[in-house]
Amino acid sequence: MKFDKRTNPIRNDLASKTYKGIVSRKKYVDGIIHTVMSTNSPIYNKKNSQLSTQLLFGERCKVFDTSKGWSWVQSLRDDYVGFTPSKNLKKLIFTPSHKVKSLRTFIYSKPNIKSKICSYLSFNSLVKISSTKSGFCKIQNLGWCPKNDLFKISEKKFNIVNLARQFLNTPYYWGGRDSHGIDCSGLIQNIMQMKNIDFPRDTDMQEDFCTRSILRKNLKAGDLVFWKGHVALMTDKKKIIHANAFHMKTQEEPLVTAEKRIFKTNGKVRKYARIIS
């Protein structure tokens, strides 16, 4: 049986206890749930290798192994597996009440715009609100942020094109999900997760997840376009928005323009898909 190392916590010396009797390993571990308490936490396939993805504030993961400042984890939001700095995690479990809807929100020491800025949170971060005051929300274990930057965790009636356009001109960053840098599949995953859809991380996973193919002539805003190794979101019948390495930013452009250019590196479009009616 072949397992995808990106989403199956199996190493040569260690594996999640759920695989006991399925794979042979020296050690099986239950894993201990931790929560990301930094703005973001990078995930690497190997320590200090190329970035695979990022965990956002408030996301939970199972920690299977910790050594020399690194934790080997599996995200509970999208199942991604890898190494992340242990300092970014805490054995703290909370039930998120809200999510960040703005591209980025500052965290203040007090419910006052003139108070000290302690940190920031990016779009799609998960938080628990303990109180509100003067148009601000108190984020548990962090600080205060503007109330208008948050939505209840249950909210899913978003215009996904408007959500995506918040990222216009955000720098392209391979493996990024944070508001300071994002890649094509990270952009799409963030948007779908805001709709409370358990959407996978990488482009190939997303393509497999989207089982409802449509014809090009039926494309509309919100549909997805897949190439080998790349994905974009339709903003209307003719244009797409995507984080891409040609512009080195998130850009909106005509689909026909992108198709001609991307064909040279990624080939033809593999799928036009609809996930949201």
Helices and strands as residue ranges (DSSP letters): E 15-16, G 17-19, E 28-29, E 32-36, E 40-44, E 51-56, E 60-67, E 70-75, E 81-85, G 86-88, E 89-90, E 98-100, E 104-108, E 117-122, E 126-127, E 129-133, E 136-139, E 143-146, G 147-149, E 150-152, H 160-165, E 177-178, E 181-182, H 184-194, H 203-209, G 216-218, E 224-227, E 230-234, E 239-244, E 249-254, H 255-266, E 271-273
